[in-house]
Amino acid sequence: MGEEVTLTWLGHAMFLVDDSQFKMVTDPFDKKVGYPLPEVQADVVLVSHEHFDHNNVSLVKGFKHAIRETEPFSMGPVKIEGCPSYHDDAGGQKRGKNIIFKWRMSGLTFVHMGDYGEANLNKDQAEFIAGTDILMIPVGGVYTIDHRKAKEIVELIKPSIVIPMHYKTEYCSIDIHEASDFLAGHTDFKPCPSTITISAENLPDKTEIWVLEPQGT
C-alpha cells in the first residue's frame, strides 16, 4: 500500500493534514466563528487571508512556520505554493486579497481555495489548480463564491475528491448558506467522518464529493 494522508475537517475552512511525518493546519478560526476550538499541533500553518475566521494562528501549538504569502515554501518533501486571488468579485475592493494554496504530499496534490470570491478563475489560477487530487472549496456564498461558481470550478478542474467547506452548519455563527444547494442534483457525494484517510492508490476514478463532519460534532 502507498503512503497515506489523514485529513481532518476542524470546521469552517480549517483542516489538519497529516502524513505521519508532517502536519499542517489551514485557516485556523477563532471562537467567534462558533465551532469548538480544537486542540491541535502542526509544523506549518497556512493563512489564506487576514480575517478572524481564518488567521487565528495562536490556536495551533508548536508550529514552526505560518505561511501568509504566495512564495513557494518547502519543508522536507512537502512543497507549498500560493496563487494570488481576491476575496470578492471586485478586485479585492470589498474584502481584499486571498491566497489559493497548493501542496504536494505523499504523492497527492491538495488545493485549499481559502475565501475565493472572484467571478471566474483567471488563466493563471486555472493552470495553478489543474491536476488537483483533493480540492477544498468554499460553497456557502455571501463572502465567497456561491454553490453555482463552486460547481463550475469543479466541472472545469475535475479533481478526484471535492471537499466542500465554509458553509453554514449548526455551529457556524457566520451568516452564509448551507451546503445543500451545492449538493443538490449530485448522486456522487458521500457523508464522511471528520477524519478521512487518502492515498494515491484509493483515489476515485471520477470526481466524488466527500462531505465531512466537523471534528467534535
N, CA and C atoms as a LAMMPS dump frame, in Angstrom:
ITEM: TIMESTEP
0
ITEM: NUMBER OF ATOMS
651
ITEM: BOX BOUNDS ff ff ff
-5.0000000000000000e+02 5.0000000000000000e+02
-5.0000000000000000e+02 5.0000000000000000e+02
-5.0000000000000000e+02 5.0000000000000000e+02
ITEM: ATOMS id mol type element x y z
1 1 1 N 0.84 -1.202 0
2 1 2 C 0 0 0
3 1 3 C 0.871 1.246 0
4 2 1 N 0.454 2.271 -0.741
5 2 2 C 1.204 3.517 -0.801
6 2 3 C 1.043 4.34 0.458
7 3 1 N 1.755 5.472 0.482
8 3 2 C 1.684 6.356 1.636
9 3 3 C 0.275 6.916 1.796
10 4 1 N -0.134 7.089 3.033
11 4 2 C -1.468 7.594 3.33
12 4 3 C -1.385 8.965 3.99
13 5 1 N -2.383 9.768 3.739
14 5 2 C -2.531 11.077 4.372
15 5 3 C -3.88 11.095 5.075
16 6 1 N -3.88 11.551 6.323
17 6 2 C -5.153 11.753 7.008
18 6 3 C -5.506 13.23 6.953
19 7 1 N -6.76 13.5 6.702
20 7 2 C -7.264 14.868 6.613
21 7 3 C -8.459 14.986 7.544
22 8 1 N -8.408 15.962 8.437
23 8 2 C -9.475 16.18 9.409
24 8 3 C -10.07 17.56 9.214
25 9 1 N -11.389 17.613 9.056
26 9 2 C -12.069 18.9 8.997
27 9 3 C -12.371 19.342 10.413
28 10 1 N -11.799 20.471 10.804
29 10 2 C -11.996 21.017 12.138
30 10 3 C -13.125 22.037 12.177
31 11 1 N -13.718 22.312 11.002
32 11 2 C -14.807 23.276 10.895
33 11 3 C -14.412 24.461 10.03
34 12 1 N -15.416 25.031 9.36
35 12 2 C -15.237 26.22 8.53
36 12 3 C -14.211 25.928 7.42
37 13 1 N -13.081 26.632 7.379
38 13 2 C -12.06 26.361 6.364
39 13 3 C -10.8 25.772 6.987
40 14 1 N -10.934 25.244 8.183
41 14 2 C -9.789 24.749 8.948
42 14 3 C -9.679 23.231 8.835
43 15 1 N -8.522 22.786 8.344
44 15 2 C -8.234 21.366 8.211
45 15 3 C -6.883 21.061 8.84
46 16 1 N -6.745 19.838 9.329
47 16 2 C -5.453 19.289 9.727
48 16 3 C -5.094 18.214 8.713
49 17 1 N -3.91 18.354 8.108
50 17 2 C -3.428 17.393 7.118
51 17 3 C -2.159 16.758 7.674
52 18 1 N -2.111 15.425 7.699
53 18 2 C -1.059 14.729 8.423
54 18 3 C -0.658 13.468 7.655
55 19 1 N 0.631 13.359 7.317
56 19 2 C 1.109 12.125 6.678
57 19 3 C 2.031 11.339 7.608
58 20 1 N 1.951 11.609 8.89
59 20 2 C 2.728 10.982 9.974
60 20 3 C 4.143 11.553 10.092
61 21 1 N 4.625 12.238 9.055
62 21 2 C 5.932 12.889 9.118
63 21 3 C 5.802 14.406 9.184
64 22 1 N 4.675 14.914 8.737
65 22 2 C 4.492 16.354 8.584
66 22 3 C 3.026 16.683 8.837
67 23 1 N 2.794 17.723 9.634
68 23 2 C 1.43 18.148 9.936
69 23 3 C 1.242 19.609 9.536
70 24 1 N 0.103 19.867 8.922
71 24 2 C -0.195 21.224 8.5
72 24 3 C -1.644 21.548 8.831
73 25 1 N -1.878 22.799 9.232
74 25 2 C -3.229 23.29 9.514
75 25 3 C -3.522 24.443 8.572
76 26 1 N -4.741 24.465 8.026
77 26 2 C -5.167 25.557 7.16
78 26 3 C -6.153 26.461 7.885
79 27 1 N -6.026 27.745 7.686
80 27 2 C -7.01 28.764 8.061
81 27 3 C -7.681 28.545 9.425
82 28 1 N -6.908 28.613 10.511
83 28 2 C -7.5 28.424 11.835
84 28 3 C -8.437 29.577 12.219
85 29 1 N -9.58 29.224 12.778
86 29 2 C -10.593 30.219 13.146
87 29 3 C -10.493 30.575 14.628
88 30 1 N -11.211 31.624 15.021
89 30 2 C -11.29 31.939 16.444
90 30 3 C -12.7 31.631 16.959
91 31 1 N -12.914 31.881 18.241
92 31 2 C -14.149 31.424 18.884
93 31 3 C -15.396 32.12 18.357
94 32 1 N -15.236 33.276 17.711
95 32 2 C -16.41 33.986 17.198
96 32 3 C -17.096 33.224 16.059
97 33 1 N -16.393 32.29 15.455
98 33 2 C -16.977 31.534 14.343
99 33 3 C -18.045 30.563 14.829
100 34 1 N -17.922 30.105 16.072
101 34 2 C -18.962 29.258 16.645
102 34 3 C -18.583 27.803 16.832
103 35 1 N -17.613 27.317 16.089
104 35 2 C -17.175 25.931 16.251
105 35 3 C -16.37 25.784 17.538
106 36 1 N -16.389 24.598 18.14
107 36 2 C -15.496 24.372 19.278
108 36 3 C -14.045 24.575 18.852
109 37 1 N -13.274 25.244 19.684
110 37 2 C -11.86 25.445 19.368
111 37 3 C -11.099 24.144 19.612
112 38 1 N -10.487 23.586 18.581
113 38 2 C -9.789 22.313 18.755
114 38 3 C -8.422 22.498 19.393
115 39 1 N -7.922 21.432 19.992
116 39 2 C -6.532 21.392 20.418
117 39 3 C -5.758 20.715 19.301
118 40 1 N -4.849 21.44 18.699
119 40 2 C -4.195 20.926 17.506
120 40 3 C -2.748 21.383 17.455
121 41 1 N -1.88 20.501 16.966
122 41 2 C -0.465 20.798 16.774
123 41 3 C -0.127 20.637 15.301
124 42 1 N 0.84 21.409 14.823
125 42 2 C 1.253 21.293 13.435
126 42 3 C 2.638 21.888 13.26
127 43 1 N 3.274 21.527 12.152
128 43 2 C 4.566 22.099 11.788
129 43 3 C 4.399 23.428 11.065
130 44 1 N 3.337 23.512 10.246
131 44 2 C 3.104 24.685 9.401
132 44 3 C 1.632 25.064 9.471
133 45 1 N 1.376 26.37 9.454
134 45 2 C 0.005 26.891 9.385
135 45 3 C -0.118 27.723 8.111
136 46 1 N -1.161 27.473 7.347
137 46 2 C -1.464 28.278 6.168
138 46 3 C -2.548 29.289 6.504
139 47 1 N -2.363 30.53 6.065
140 47 2 C -3.341 31.594 6.284
141 47 3 C -3.674 32.199 4.932
142 48 1 N -4.881 31.947 4.447
143 48 2 C -5.251 32.428 3.115
144 48 3 C -5.485 33.936 3.091
145 49 1 N -5.89 34.5 4.233
146 49 2 C -6.1 35.949 4.32
147 49 3 C -6.309 36.317 5.782
148 50 1 N -6.225 37.608 6.076
149 50 2 C -6.196 38.062 7.468
150 50 3 C -7.579 38.452 7.994
151 51 1 N -8.489 37.505 8.022
152 51 2 C -9.775 37.692 8.681
153 51 3 C -9.87 36.751 9.874
154 52 1 N -10.66 37.133 10.867
155 52 2 C -10.679 36.425 12.154
156 52 3 C -11.053 34.948 12.032
157 53 1 N -11.799 34.613 10.993
158 53 2 C -12.226 33.215 10.851
159 53 3 C -11.219 32.379 10.044
160 54 1 N -10.019 32.956 9.803
161 54 2 C -9.004 32.239 9.025
162 54 3 C -7.583 32.439 9.536
163 55 1 N -7.338 33.323 10.484
164 55 2 C -5.949 33.683 10.817
165 55 3 C -5.586 33.536 12.288
166 56 1 N -6.301 32.701 13.022
167 56 2 C -6.022 32.547 14.451
168 56 3 C -4.882 31.553 14.671
169 57 1 N -3.674 31.943 14.243
170 57 2 C -2.534 31.02 14.29
171 57 3 C -2.157 30.658 15.723
172 58 1 N -2.494 31.491 16.692
173 58 2 C -2.151 31.185 18.087
174 58 3 C -2.88 29.953 18.605
175 59 1 N -3.913 29.536 17.91
176 59 2 C -4.642 28.322 18.297
177 59 3 C -3.798 27.069 18.079
178 60 1 N -2.873 27.124 17.122
179 60 2 C -2.097 25.951 16.721
180 60 3 C -0.81 25.885 17.541
181 61 1 N -0.591 24.772 18.169
182 61 2 C 0.581 24.621 19.035
183 61 3 C 1.777 24.088 18.237
184 62 1 N 2.956 24.606 18.568
185 62 2 C 4.204 24.038 18.09
186 62 3 C 4.584 24.326 16.655
187 63 1 N 3.844 25.196 15.977
188 63 2 C 4.168 25.403 14.57
189 63 3 C 5.479 26.176 14.411
190 64 1 N 6.165 25.847 13.309
191 64 2 C 7.456 26.481 13.01
192 64 3 C 7.322 27.608 12.003
193 65 1 N 6.316 27.502 11.155
194 65 2 C 6.145 28.499 10.106
195 65 3 C 4.654 28.774 9.896
196 66 1 N 4.317 30.052 9.757
197 66 2 C 2.976 30.463 9.337
198 66 3 C 3.12 31.087 7.955
199 67 1 N 2.473 30.49 6.977
200 67 2 C 2.619 30.914 5.584
201 67 3 C 1.47 31.849 5.231
202 68 1 N 1.825 33.092 4.918
203 68 2 C 0.833 34.123 4.592
204 68 3 C 1.077 34.755 3.221
205 69 1 N 2.038 34.205 2.472
206 69 2 C 2.41 34.767 1.182
207 69 3 C 2.358 33.68 0.114
208 70 1 N 2.502 34.085 -1.14
209 70 2 C 2.386 33.142 -2.24
210 70 3 C 3.713 32.495 -2.636
211 71 1 N 4.827 32.982 -2.091
212 71 2 C 6.12 32.435 -2.479
213 71 3 C 6.212 30.954 -2.111
214 72 1 N 6.821 30.129 -2.967
215 72 2 C 6.97 28.703 -2.668
216 72 3 C 7.733 28.483 -1.36
217 73 1 N 7.306 27.462 -0.644
218 73 2 C 7.927 27.123 0.637
219 73 3 C 8.03 25.607 0.708
220 74 1 N 9.187 25.121 1.106
221 74 2 C 9.378 23.678 1.237
222 74 3 C 9.8 23.332 2.649
223 75 1 N 9.281 22.196 3.124
224 75 2 C 9.692 21.657 4.416
225 75 3 C 9.761 20.148 4.251
226 76 1 N 10.975 19.621 4.264
227 76 2 C 11.14 18.212 3.944
228 76 3 C 10.672 17.97 2.514
229 77 1 N 9.924 16.897 2.305
230 77 2 C 9.461 16.586 0.945
231 77 3 C 8.222 17.366 0.515
232 78 1 N 7.664 18.166 1.416
233 78 2 C 6.413 18.87 1.119
234 78 3 C 6.719 20.256 0.555
235 79 1 N 6.183 20.537 -0.628
236 79 2 C 6.323 21.85 -1.242
237 79 3 C 4.969 22.538 -1.27
238 80 1 N 4.919 23.771 -0.766
239 80 2 C 3.69 24.555 -0.69
240 80 3 C 3.834 25.751 -1.625
241 81 1 N 2.81 25.99 -2.416
242 81 2 C 2.803 27.137 -3.318
243 81 3 C 1.501 27.908 -3.144
244 82 1 N 1.538 29.194 -3.465
245 82 2 C 0.342 30.021 -3.386
246 82 3 C 0.078 30.743 -4.684
247 83 1 N -1.182 30.953 -4.97
248 83 2 C -1.589 31.7 -6.154
249 83 3 C -2.445 32.876 -5.709
250 84 1 N -2.118 34.102 -6.123
251 84 2 C -2.909 35.258 -5.691
252 84 3 C -4.317 35.232 -6.253
253 85 1 N -5.238 35.694 -5.447
254 85 2 C -6.642 35.802 -5.866
255 85 3 C -7.294 36.868 -5.002
256 86 1 N -8.588 37.048 -5.209
257 86 2 C -9.33 38.033 -4.432
258 86 3 C -10.473 37.381 -3.674
259 87 1 N -10.82 38.044 -2.587
260 87 2 C -11.885 37.596 -1.692
261 87 3 C -13.267 37.961 -2.253
262 88 1 N -13.301 38.708 -3.35
263 88 2 C -14.575 39.197 -3.89
264 88 3 C -14.48 39.292 -5.407
265 89 1 N -15.567 39.74 -6.01
266 89 2 C -15.616 39.856 -7.472
267 89 3 C -15.354 41.289 -7.943
268 90 1 N -14.703 42.093 -7.085
269 90 2 C -14.427 43.489 -7.417
270 90 3 C -12.945 43.811 -7.254
271 91 1 N -12.091 42.855 -7.576
272 91 2 C -10.661 43.083 -7.497
273 91 3 C -10.154 43.355 -6.099
274 92 1 N -10.839 42.822 -5.108
275 92 2 C -10.436 42.992 -3.722
276 92 3 C -10.942 44.254 -3.061
277 93 1 N -11.724 45.065 -3.77
278 93 2 C -12.2 46.33 -3.198
279 93 3 C -13.175 46.123 -2.043
280 94 1 N -13.876 44.991 -2.039
281 94 2 C -14.846 44.731 -0.968
282 94 3 C -14.206 44.045 0.242
283 95 1 N -13.407 43.011 -0.046
284 95 2 C -12.911 42.193 1.064
285 95 3 C -11.424 41.855 0.977
286 96 1 N -10.721 42.424 0.028
287 96 2 C -9.276 42.254 -0.001
288 96 3 C -8.793 41.034 -0.764
289 97 1 N -7.561 40.657 -0.471
290 97 2 C -6.885 39.578 -1.197
291 97 3 C -7.113 38.224 -0.52
292 98 1 N -6.826 37.176 -1.283
293 98 2 C -6.946 35.8 -0.817
294 98 3 C -5.855 34.989 -1.513
295 99 1 N -5.388 33.942 -0.852
296 99 2 C -4.394 33.046 -1.448
297 99 3 C -5.023 31.67 -1.67
298 100 1 N -4.865 31.145 -2.87
299 100 2 C -5.163 29.739 -3.134
300 100 3 C -3.874 28.968 -2.863
301 101 1 N -3.914 28.02 -1.938
302 101 2 C -2.728 27.239 -1.608
303 101 3 C -2.784 25.865 -2.268
304 102 1 N -1.617 25.43 -2.72
305 102 2 C -1.477 24.085 -3.29
306 102 3 C -0.256 23.426 -2.675
307 103 1 N -0.359 22.14 -2.372
308 103 2 C 0.816 21.427 -1.884
309 103 3 C 0.77 19.973 -2.344
310 104 1 N 1.953 19.41 -2.449
311 104 2 C 2.138 18.021 -2.847
312 104 3 C 2.63 17.247 -1.633
313 105 1 N 1.961 16.133 -1.343
314 105 2 C 2.222 15.418 -0.108
315 105 3 C 1.919 13.938 -0.322
316 106 1 N 2.905 13.083 -0.134
317 106 2 C 2.715 11.631 -0.259
318 106 3 C 2.062 11.237 -1.581
319 107 1 N 2.505 11.88 -2.648
320 107 2 C 2.004 11.537 -3.968
321 107 3 C 0.653 12.114 -4.317
322 108 1 N 0.138 13.029 -3.499
323 108 2 C -1.178 13.63 -3.706
324 108 3 C -1.045 15.151 -3.816
325 109 1 N -1.853 15.741 -4.672
326 109 2 C -1.882 17.193 -4.809
327 109 3 C -3.152 17.737 -4.169
328 110 1 N -2.978 18.612 -3.192
329 110 2 C -4.08 19.234 -2.46
330 110 3 C -4.188 20.702 -2.857
331 111 1 N -5.406 21.203 -2.946
332 111 2 C -5.641 22.635 -3.139
333 111 3 C -6.68 23.096 -2.127
334 112 1 N -6.369 24.204 -1.445
335 112 2 C -7.275 24.851 -0.5
336 112 3 C -7.514 26.255 -1.028
337 113 1 N -8.772 26.577 -1.334
338 113 2 C -9.067 27.831 -2.03
339 113 3 C -9.332 29.003 -1.101
340 114 1 N -9.237 28.791 0.221
341 114 2 C -9.471 29.897 1.139
342 114 3 C -10.832 30.512 0.914
343 115 1 N -10.904 31.838 0.981
344 115 2 C -12.161 32.558 0.738
345 115 3 C -12.184 33.121 -0.68
346 116 1 N -11.994 32.254 -1.635
347 116 2 C -12.006 32.668 -3.033
348 116 3 C -13.369 33.257 -3.383
349 117 1 N -13.348 34.445 -4.024
350 117 2 C -14.615 35.116 -4.294
351 117 3 C -14.748 35.7 -5.687
352 118 1 N -13.814 35.392 -6.567
353 118 2 C -13.843 36.002 -7.896
354 118 3 C -14.958 35.419 -8.763
355 119 1 N -15.376 36.21 -9.746
356 119 2 C -16.463 35.776 -10.618
357 119 3 C -16.058 34.565 -11.453
358 120 1 N -14.798 34.516 -11.851
359 120 2 C -14.301 33.408 -12.654
360 120 3 C -12.821 33.197 -12.382
361 121 1 N -12.369 31.955 -12.503
362 121 2 C -10.94 31.688 -12.441
363 121 3 C -10.245 32.399 -13.596
364 122 1 N -9.148 33.063 -13.304
365 122 2 C -8.364 33.585 -14.418
366 122 3 C -7.435 32.479 -14.932
367 123 1 N -6.71 32.767 -15.999
368 123 2 C -5.887 31.749 -16.646
369 123 3 C -4.834 31.196 -15.692
370 124 1 N -4.165 32.082 -14.97
371 124 2 C -3.121 31.636 -14.041
372 124 3 C -3.697 30.759 -12.939
373 125 1 N -4.853 31.134 -12.422
374 125 2 C -5.471 30.344 -11.359
375 125 3 C -5.899 28.966 -11.862
376 126 1 N -6.487 28.928 -13.054
377 126 2 C -6.922 27.648 -13.613
378 126 3 C -5.735 26.723 -13.848
379 127 1 N -4.645 27.28 -14.357
380 127 2 C -3.446 26.471 -14.58
381 127 3 C -2.839 26.017 -13.253
382 128 1 N -2.904 26.875 -12.25
383 128 2 C -2.332 26.563 -10.942
384 128 3 C -3.027 25.365 -10.301
385 129 1 N -4.336 25.287 -10.41
386 129 2 C -5.061 24.219 -9.723
387 129 3 C -5.372 23.028 -10.633
388 130 1 N -4.956 23.088 -11.88
389 130 2 C -5.141 21.941 -12.771
390 130 3 C -4.402 20.726 -12.212
391 131 1 N -4.991 19.562 -12.343
392 131 2 C -4.359 18.342 -11.855
393 131 3 C -4.528 18.095 -10.371
394 132 1 N -5.434 18.829 -9.746
395 132 2 C -5.676 18.661 -8.312
396 132 3 C -6.3 17.304 -8.013
397 133 1 N -5.803 16.646 -6.973
398 133 2 C -6.425 15.409 -6.499
399 133 3 C -7.53 15.692 -5.477
400 134 1 N -7.231 16.547 -4.502
401 134 2 C -8.189 16.855 -3.441
402 134 3 C -8.387 18.362 -3.406
403 135 1 N -9.606 18.8 -3.665
404 135 2 C -9.936 20.224 -3.733
405 135 3 C -10.848 20.596 -2.572
406 136 1 N -10.38 21.527 -1.724
407 136 2 C -11.192 22.08 -0.638
408 136 3 C -11.705 23.436 -1.103
409 137 1 N -13.02 23.563 -1.248
410 137 2 C -13.588 24.72 -1.929
411 137 3 C -14.755 25.307 -1.135
412 138 1 N -14.811 26.643 -0.994
413 138 2 C -15.943 27.256 -0.289
414 138 3 C -17.212 27.16 -1.139
415 139 1 N -18.337 26.905 -0.467
416 139 2 C -19.602 26.752 -1.201
417 139 3 C -20.734 27.572 -0.585
418 140 1 N -20.454 28.301 0.51
419 140 2 C -21.511 28.963 1.266
420 140 3 C -21.931 30.329 0.761
421 141 1 N -21.228 30.864 -0.236
422 141 2 C -21.609 32.153 -0.787
423 141 3 C -21.498 33.294 0.212
424 142 1 N -22.138 34.399 -0.091
425 142 2 C -22.182 35.644 0.699
426 142 3 C -20.812 36.325 0.71
427 143 1 N -19.815 35.673 1.322
428 143 2 C -18.472 36.252 1.39
429 143 3 C -17.488 35.565 0.44
430 144 1 N -17.924 34.508 -0.203
431 144 2 C -17.084 33.745 -1.128
432 144 3 C -17.917 33.419 -2.365
433 145 1 N -17.354 32.619 -3.265
434 145 2 C -18.17 32.105 -4.361
435 145 3 C -19.356 31.317 -3.79
436 146 1 N -20.424 31.273 -4.557
437 146 2 C -21.589 30.502 -4.134
438 146 3 C -21.536 29.105 -4.727
439 147 1 N -22.614 28.352 -4.516
440 147 2 C -22.64 26.964 -4.957
441 147 3 C -22.53 26.838 -6.473
442 148 1 N -23.074 27.814 -7.206
443 148 2 C -23.016 27.739 -8.674
444 148 3 C -21.58 27.876 -9.168
445 149 1 N -20.871 28.876 -8.657
446 149 2 C -19.489 29.084 -9.076
447 149 3 C -18.606 27.911 -8.637
448 150 1 N -18.89 27.379 -7.441
449 150 2 C -18.121 26.232 -6.974
450 150 3 C -18.311 25.043 -7.906
451 151 1 N -19.546 24.815 -8.346
452 151 2 C -19.806 23.715 -9.281
453 151 3 C -19.075 23.93 -10.601
454 152 1 N -19.034 25.176 -11.075
455 152 2 C -18.336 25.473 -12.329
456 152 3 C -16.851 25.149 -12.22
457 153 1 N -16.257 25.497 -11.092
458 153 2 C -14.834 25.216 -10.885
459 153 3 C -14.591 23.713 -10.831
460 154 1 N -15.459 23.008 -10.135
461 154 2 C -15.323 21.548 -10.052
462 154 3 C -15.422 20.922 -11.442
463 155 1 N -16.368 21.387 -12.242
464 155 2 C -16.532 20.85 -13.592
465 155 3 C -15.305 21.141 -14.461
466 156 1 N -14.713 22.295 -14.268
467 156 2 C -13.539 22.672 -15.056
468 156 3 C -12.311 21.876 -14.646
469 157 1 N -12.075 21.759 -13.347
470 157 2 C -10.84 21.164 -12.842
471 157 3 C -10.918 19.64 -12.777
472 158 1 N -12.098 19.126 -12.457
473 158 2 C -12.318 17.678 -12.336
474 158 3 C -11.327 17.003 -11.377
475 159 1 N -11.284 17.471 -10.141
476 159 2 C -10.433 16.795 -9.156
477 159 3 C -10.987 15.415 -8.829
478 160 1 N -10.19 14.594 -8.192
479 160 2 C -10.68 13.271 -7.779
480 160 3 C -11.672 13.39 -6.626
481 161 1 N -11.34 14.235 -5.653
482 161 2 C -12.173 14.397 -4.463
483 161 3 C -12.424 15.875 -4.229
484 162 1 N -13.676 16.244 -4.019
485 162 2 C -14.068 17.606 -3.661
486 162 3 C -14.543 17.593 -2.217
487 163 1 N -14.004 18.489 -1.41
488 163 2 C -14.437 18.621 -0.02
489 163 3 C -14.992 20.029 0.154
490 164 1 N -16.326 20.156 0.252
491 164 2 C -16.907 21.484 0.469
492 164 3 C -16.565 22.009 1.853
493 165 1 N -16.404 23.333 1.95
494 165 2 C -16.068 23.975 3.224
495 165 3 C -16.705 25.362 3.244
496 166 1 N -16.559 26.031 4.378
497 166 2 C -17.001 27.417 4.519
498 166 3 C -18.49 27.55 4.17
499 167 1 N -19.305 26.774 4.86
500 167 2 C -20.75 26.84 4.686
501 167 3 C -21.431 26.768 6.054
502 168 1 N -22.69 27.093 6.074
503 168 2 C -23.448 27.164 7.323
504 168 3 C -23.698 25.768 7.879
505 169 1 N -23.394 25.602 9.16
506 169 2 C -23.755 24.391 9.895
507 169 3 C -24.42 24.829 11.196
508 170 1 N -24.811 23.878 12.004
509 170 2 C -25.444 24.227 13.277
510 170 3 C -24.487 24.965 14.213
511 171 1 N -23.181 24.848 13.963
512 171 2 C -22.192 25.501 14.814
513 171 3 C -21.768 26.854 14.28
514 172 1 N -21.833 27.041 12.99
515 172 2 C -21.289 28.244 12.372
516 172 3 C -22.187 29.451 12.632
517 173 1 N -21.627 30.489 13.22
518 173 2 C -22.388 31.701 13.551
519 173 3 C -22.389 32.717 12.424
520 174 1 N -21.599 32.476 11.383
521 174 2 C -21.496 33.416 10.27
522 174 3 C -22.672 33.205 9.317
523 175 1 N -23.216 34.293 8.818
524 175 2 C -24.422 34.236 8.002
525 175 3 C -24.074 33.882 6.549
526 176 1 N -23.867 32.596 6.319
527 176 2 C -23.62 32.078 4.982
528 176 3 C -24.607 30.946 4.719
529 177 1 N -24.581 30.386 3.518
530 177 2 C -25.558 29.374 3.145
531 177 3 C -25.068 27.972 3.483
532 178 1 N -26.008 27.057 3.589
533 178 2 C -25.689 25.658 3.833
534 178 3 C -25.114 25.013 2.565
535 179 1 N -24.648 23.793 2.704
536 179 2 C -24.057 23.078 1.567
537 179 3 C -25.107 22.431 0.677
538 180 1 N -26.367 22.466 1.088
539 180 2 C -27.4 21.713 0.371
540 180 3 C -27.535 22.135 -1.089
541 181 1 N -27.4 23.435 -1.37
542 181 2 C -27.501 23.88 -2.758
543 181 3 C -26.358 23.329 -3.611
544 182 1 N -25.186 23.279 -3.048
545 182 2 C -24.04 22.722 -3.776
546 182 3 C -24.236 21.237 -4.046
547 183 1 N -24.83 20.547 -3.096
548 183 2 C -25.003 19.1 -3.229
549 183 3 C -26.223 18.724 -4.06
550 184 1 N -27.132 19.661 -4.264
551 184 2 C -28.37 19.37 -4.993
552 184 3 C -28.062 18.857 -6.399
553 185 1 N -28.721 17.785 -6.755
554 185 2 C -28.545 17.227 -8.083
555 185 3 C -27.392 16.26 -8.211
556 186 1 N -26.587 16.12 -7.159
557 186 2 C -25.458 15.203 -7.196
558 186 3 C -25.846 13.865 -6.565
559 187 1 N -25.481 12.813 -7.223
560 187 2 C -25.656 11.479 -6.643
561 187 3 C -24.318 10.884 -6.24
562 188 1 N -23.255 11.652 -6.494
563 188 2 C -21.912 11.129 -6.277
564 188 3 C -21.255 11.715 -5.029
565 189 1 N -22.061 12.151 -4.049
566 189 2 C -21.445 12.627 -2.813
567 189 3 C -21.709 11.622 -1.7
568 190 1 N -20.812 11.615 -0.751
569 190 2 C -20.987 10.678 0.349
570 190 3 C -20.621 11.335 1.665
571 191 1 N -21.426 11.09 2.698
572 191 2 C -21.085 11.59 4.027
573 191 3 C -19.864 10.846 4.557
574 192 1 N -18.989 11.59 5.225
575 192 2 C -17.759 11.009 5.772
576 192 3 C -17.593 11.47 7.213
577 193 1 N -16.834 10.738 8.007
578 193 2 C -16.491 11.229 9.339
579 193 3 C -15.586 12.445 9.236
580 194 1 N -15.259 13.024 10.358
581 194 2 C -14.43 14.228 10.348
582 194 3 C -13.028 13.953 9.834
583 195 1 N -12.529 12.746 10.041
584 195 2 C -11.192 12.367 9.595
585 195 3 C -11.278 11.298 8.521
586 196 1 N -10.613 11.547 7.403
587 196 2 C -10.556 10.58 6.323
588 196 3 C -9.104 10.245 6.024
589 197 1 N -8.888 9.085 5.443
590 197 2 C -7.558 8.653 5.038
591 197 3 C -7.538 8.511 3.524
592 198 1 N -6.535 9.117 2.901
593 198 2 C -6.445 9.141 1.444
594 198 3 C -5.054 8.677 1.028
595 199 1 N -5.003 7.924 -0.047
596 199 2 C -3.727 7.595 -0.673
597 199 3 C -3.906 7.694 -2.178
598 200 1 N -2.798 7.795 -2.878
599 200 2 C -2.87 7.877 -4.339
600 200 3 C -3.529 6.64 -4.928
601 201 1 N -3.431 5.522 -4.217
602 201 2 C -3.981 4.266 -4.712
603 201 3 C -5.491 4.167 -4.573
604 202 1 N -6.082 4.944 -3.644
605 202 2 C -7.527 4.798 -3.442
606 202 3 C -8.338 5.99 -3.94
607 203 1 N -7.729 6.806 -4.79
608 203 2 C -8.484 7.919 -5.368
609 203 3 C -9.574 7.384 -6.293
610 204 1 N -10.755 7.987 -6.272
611 204 2 C -11.81 7.54 -7.192
612 204 3 C -11.462 7.842 -8.646
613 205 1 N -12.036 7.059 -9.545
614 205 2 C -11.756 7.231 -10.972
615 205 3 C -12.376 8.497 -11.536
616 206 1 N -13.495 8.919 -10.984
617 206 2 C -14.121 10.171 -11.397
618 206 3 C -14.461 10.979 -10.159
619 207 1 N -14.736 12.25 -10.359
620 207 2 C -14.91 13.183 -9.243
621 207 3 C -16.002 12.734 -8.28
622 208 1 N -15.663 12.732 -6.996
623 208 2 C -16.628 12.477 -5.931
624 208 3 C -16.596 13.633 -4.943
625 209 1 N -17.74 13.925 -4.345
626 209 2 C -17.84 14.934 -3.299
627 209 3 C -17.916 14.227 -1.965
628 210 1 N -16.958 14.52 -1.106
629 210 2 C -16.918 13.916 0.224
630 210 3 C -17.302 15.001 1.227
631 211 1 N -18.392 14.791 1.934
632 211 2 C -18.924 15.768 2.89
633 211 3 C -18.518 15.327 4.29
634 212 1 N -17.565 16.05 4.865
635 212 2 C -17.03 15.677 6.171
636 212 3 C -17.846 16.292 7.301
637 213 1 N -17.906 15.566 8.396
638 213 2 C -18.454 16.122 9.632
639 213 3 C -17.33 16.87 10.341
640 214 1 N -17.588 18.099 10.809
641 214 2 C -16.516 18.776 11.557
642 214 3 C -16.16 18.021 12.823
643 215 1 N -14.899 18.05 13.18
644 215 2 C -14.433 17.308 14.34
645 215 3 C -15.182 17.734 15.607
646 216 1 N -15.557 16.756 16.39
647 216 2 C -16.209 17.03 17.659
648 216 3 C -17.705 17.185 17.586
649 217 1 N -18.284 17.072 16.374
650 217 2 C -19.745 17.204 16.259
651 217 3 C -20.409 15.853 16.307
